[in-house]
Amino acid sequence: MKSRKTVAILMASAMMLALMGCGSSEGEATEGADLNEVNVGISVDVMAPESEADSITDASTDASEAASGTTSAATSDSSFSYKGKDISILDDTQTVIDALGTPDDTYEDSDDDNPNLGEKRYYYHLACIEVSTLVIDGKENLLSITIKDPEIPTPKGIKFGSSKDDVIAAYGEPTKESESGDHKIIEYEFDNYKIILPLSDKDTVDAITYENSTTHNMVSWS
């Protein structure tokens, strides 16, 4: 990875899926995926171990609650169903990979400025599902899961193609609204994760990204 080259950012994942579309062939899934094309960077400052441990404990608690069926309404929104399996952004990386199965394709890179920091992506369902991880000191940390398939809704029924009005009716007013290129983006922030939705020029959902806040906060983004 060249100096200051972007490392595994969820918006890159969301934007690439939104622009290239899913249902691509295996070779097309990563075509044009050079992260130099995305105007978002990441610095190499890894978060202090004490804070990281506290955050990981919080995320693990939510994941355990989800498994036991004692979650709050917000925590239940961290998951989606795929081929009869519930997959949560609060799960660990291996749990998610095991649930999704063998990927159609993968992408891996590292940072020349920091050999202990890298990224990995897994593409499934003909690129309609993308899993992004941050590799820190050799350990993969689940960063985001991006979905672009009308057959894979959120627990509240939001899916690729849903209108912005549908989203607000389901989740309320967004925590944050912004723009990236030609896309408007709305975000919903929960205790340990976010749901990020880029919108088309017709104000319909172009992708659904679940982001793990614990992993995101392990590094300083620039």
N, C-alpha and C positions, 0 to 999 in steps of 0.2 A: 504494500500500500504506500503510495507516495505521501510526502509530508502534508499534513493537514487534510488528507483524504478522508471523506466521510466514512464512519464505521456504523453499519447496521442501524439506520434510523427508521423509525416506523413510518414517518411521513414519506420517505423515499419509497418504502414498500407500498404504501397506500396509493401514492401518485402513480407509480409504475403500473400497478394493477389497474388503476382507473384508466390510464391512457392506452395500455396495450390490450386490455381486455383479457378475460379468461377464456378457456376452451382452446388455447393455443397448443401447438404441438410441443413436445418436450424441448426441442431445440429453440423454439420461439419463446419459451417461458423466461429465459434469462437474457434474451437478445436486447441490447441497448441498456443493460443493467449496470454499466460502469458508473460507480457512485460519484465520479468527478462531475457528472452531468447534473447532479442534484446540489442546489445551493444551500446546503446545510452542513455544518461541520461539527466535530467533536474534539474536545481537548482530552488530554491523557491523565488528568488528575483523578485518581481513584479515591472514593470516599473513605473517610476514616473507619477503621475496623469496628470501633465501638458502635458508631451510628449504623453501619451496615448490618451488624449483628442484630441490633434492635429492630431494624426494618424487616430483616428476614424472618425474625421471630413473629412479628405481626402478620406477615404474609402467610407464614406456615400455619398460624392459628386459624386464619380465615379459611385456608385450604382444608384444614382438618374439620372445621365446622361444616364446610360444604359436603365433605365426605359423609359426615354423620347425619346430615339432613337438618341441622340446627342453625342454618344461616339466616341472616337478616335478608330483607327484600333486596337491599343494595348488593350484597355479596352474591346472591343468586344470579344477578345480571352479569357476573364475570364469566359465565360459561355459555356454551352453545352445544347443540347436539349434532353429531356427525356419524352416520351409519349406526345409529342406536347407542352411541357412546357420548357421555357428557364430557366435554373438554373445557377446562377453565384456564384463564390466563394466570391464575394463582397457583396452578400446578407446577411441579418442577419440569425441566426440559425433557427428561427421559420419559416421564409419564405421558406427556403430550405426544412425543414421537412414537411411543409404543401404541397409543390410542389411534393415531392417524395411519400408522403402518409405514411401509417402504415408500420413500418420496419418489416422485417422478424425476426430480432433478435437485441438485444442491449447488450452493455457491459459498465460497470461503475466501477470506482475505485477512490480512493482518496489518498492523500499523508499523511503518518503518521507524517512527520515532519512539515507539514503545512496543517491544516484542511481546510483552505480556498482555497486550490488548488486541483483540481481533473481533471478527464477526463471522457468523454462519447463517445461511438461509436454507430453508427446506421448502420445496414446492410440491404441492399435492393437487389432486383433482384437476389436472390440466391447468395448473397455475391459478385456479380459483381460490386456493388457500395457500398462504405464505406464512411460514413461521420464521421469525428472526430472533437470533440470540446474540448476546455479547459474550465473548470468550475472555475472561479475566483470569490471569495466572493459570491457564489451562482448564478452567472450569467454565462450562456453558451455563449462562444465566438467561432464562427466558425473558425476552424483551417485548415481543409483540406477536400477535396473530392477526393477519388481515384476510378478510373473506370478501369474495365478489361472486356470489351465487344466489339467485332468488330463491333457491330451495334450502338455504341455510339461514334461517332468521335468528334474531336475538330472542331471549325468553319473552320479550314484550312484543314480538312479532315484526320487528323492523328488519328489513332485508334490502338487498341490492334492488334499486328501483323504487323504494318507498319514497314518498314525498317528505319535504321538510315539515309540513303540517302534521303528517303521520308521526314523525319522530317526536315533535313537541307534544303531541297528544299523548304519546306513550311515556315520555321521560320528563316532560316539563320544559321550562326554558333552559337553554344550554348554559353550562358553566362558563364557556368561552366561545367566541366566534372570531374567526380570522380568515385570511386569504393566502393562497399559495398558487402562484401562476394564474391559471384560468379558473381555479377551484375556490369556492368558499368552503370553509371547514367549521364544523360545530363539534364541541367537545362536552362530555359529561364526566366529571371527576368524582370518584368514590374514594373510600379510605385507602385502598392499596392498588387501585387500577383506574384507568380511564377508558372510555369508549369514544373513539374519534371517527367522525363521519365526514369525508369530503363529499361535496355536492356538485352535481353537474350544472350546466347553465340553465337547466330547467328546474333547478332546486330539487332534484331527486338524488337519492343516496347512490354514490358511485363505488363505495367500498365501506366495509366496517372493520375498524382496527381496534382490537383490545390491546391496551398497553399496560405492562406490569410496572407500577410506579417504583417499586423497590429496586428493580434492575435499572430503570431509567436514572434513578438518583445515585447510582454507584459511580457515575462519571459526571464531569462538568461539560455541558453542551455549549457550543459556540456557533 
